[in-house]
Amino acid sequence: MNIKLNSVLVSDQGKALEFYTEVLGFVKKEDIPMGDFRWLTVVSPDGPEDLELVLEPNENPAAKAYQKALYDAGIPLTAFSYDDIHGECQRLMGRGVSFLSGPTEMGTVTVATFDDTCGNLIQVYQV
């Protein structure tokens, strides 16, 4: 079994594409019109090209409620791994990313959490 797709709910696909590519550094892979929305995926420049992150519109009321509940509770929707979390946090802050918590050591893991501007908290970590 392989994981090929993982969805991130977003409030605005265009804004999400800009943030995930121009700020975080993902690369756009698929952008297919689908009515009012798009099948929109990005991939990590450092990872396998067949592992895609779907920038999924949160138009479903259940999706909006879920996304808001996670955000309000301070729970990240997903997490990304970095080899140099301190350097990456500095790079992202330089690009205007708003961190809720800076790099914090938690045992053998260092974590930080930021707002992706599209309704989610995202955790970054280094093992």
For each residue, the residues with C-beta under 8 A, 3 or more apart:
1:
2: 50
3: 6 51
4: 50 51 52
5: 41 52 53 54
6: 3 51 52 53 54 78
7: 53 54 56
8: 16 53 54 55 56 77 78 116 118 120
9: 56 57 58 63 66 67 77 119 120
10: 13 15 16 55 56 57 58 116 118 119 120
11: 15 16 58 67 118 119
12: 15 16 118
13: 10 16 17 37 38 40 55 57
14: 17 18
15: 10 11 12 18 19 117 118
16: 8 10 11 12 13 19 20 40 55 116 117 118
17: 13 14 20 21 28 31 40 42 55
18: 14 15 21 22 23
19: 15 16 22 23 24 116 117 118
20: 16 17 23 24 26 42 53 55 116
21: 17 18 24 25 26 27 28 42
22: 18 19
23: 18 19 20 92 95 96 97
24: 19 20 21 80 92
25: 21 45
26: 20 21 42 43 44 45 53
27: 21 42 43 44 45
28: 17 21 31 40 41 42
29: 41 42 43 49 52
30: 39 40 41 52
31: 17 28 38 39 40 41
32: 38 39 40
33: 38
34: 37 38 39
35:
36:
37: 13 34 57 59
38: 13 31 32 33 34
39: 30 31 32 34 54
40: 13 16 17 28 30 31 32 54 55
41: 5 28 29 30 31 52 53 54 55
42: 17 20 21 26 27 28 29 52 53 55
43: 26 27 29 47 48 49 51 52 53
44: 26 27 47 51 53 80
45: 25 26 27
46:
47: 43 44 51
48: 43 51
49: 29 43
50: 2 4
51: 3 4 6 43 44 47 48
52: 4 5 6 29 30 41 42 43
53: 5 6 7 8 20 26 41 42 43 44
54: 5 6 7 8 39 40 41
55: 8 10 13 16 17 20 40 41 42 118
56: 7 8 9 10 63
57: 9 10 13 37
58: 9 10 11 63 64 67 119
59: 37 63 64
60: 63 64
61: 64 65
62: 65 66
63: 9 56 58 59 60 66 67
64: 58 59 60 61 67 68
65: 61 62 68 69
66: 9 62 63 69 70
67: 9 11 58 63 64 70 71 77 119 120
68: 64 65 71 72 119
69: 65 66 72 73
70: 66 67 73 75 76 77 120 121
71: 67 68 74 75 119 120 121
72: 68 69
73: 69 70
74: 71 100 113 121
75: 70 71 121
76: 70 79 113 120 121 122 123
77: 8 9 67 70 120 121 122
78: 6 8 120 122 123
79: 76 111 122 123 124 125
80: 24 44 122 123 124 125
81: 124 125 126 127
82: 85 88 124 125 126
83: 126
84: 87 88 126
85: 82 88 89 103 110 111 112 124 125 126
86: 89 90 103 110
87: 84 90 91
88: 82 84 85 91 92 124
89: 85 86 92 93 99 102 103 112 124
90: 86 87 93 94
91: 87 88 94 95
92: 23 24 88 89 95 97 99 114
93: 89 90 96 97 99
94: 90 91
95: 23 91 92
96: 23 93
97: 23 92 93 114 115
98: 114 115
99: 89 92 93 102 112 113 114
100: 74 113 114 115 121
101: 104 111 112 113
102: 89 99 112
103: 85 86 89 110 111 112 126
104: 101 110 111 112
105: 109 110
106: 109 110 111
107:
108: 127
109: 105 106 125 126 127
110: 85 86 103 104 105 106 125 126
111: 79 85 101 103 104 106 123 124 125
112: 85 89 99 101 102 103 104 123 124 125
113: 74 76 99 100 101 121 122 123 124
114: 92 97 98 99 100 121 122 124
115: 97 98 100 120 121 122
116: 8 10 16 19 20 119 120 121 122
117: 15 16 19
118: 8 10 11 12 15 16 19 55
119: 9 10 11 58 67 68 71 116
120: 8 9 10 67 70 71 76 77 78 115 116
121: 70 71 74 75 76 77 100 113 114 115 116
122: 76 77 78 79 80 113 114 115 116
123: 76 78 79 80 111 112 113
124: 79 80 81 82 85 88 89 111 112 113 114
125: 79 80 81 82 85 109 110 111 112
126: 81 82 83 84 85 103 109 110
127: 81 108 109
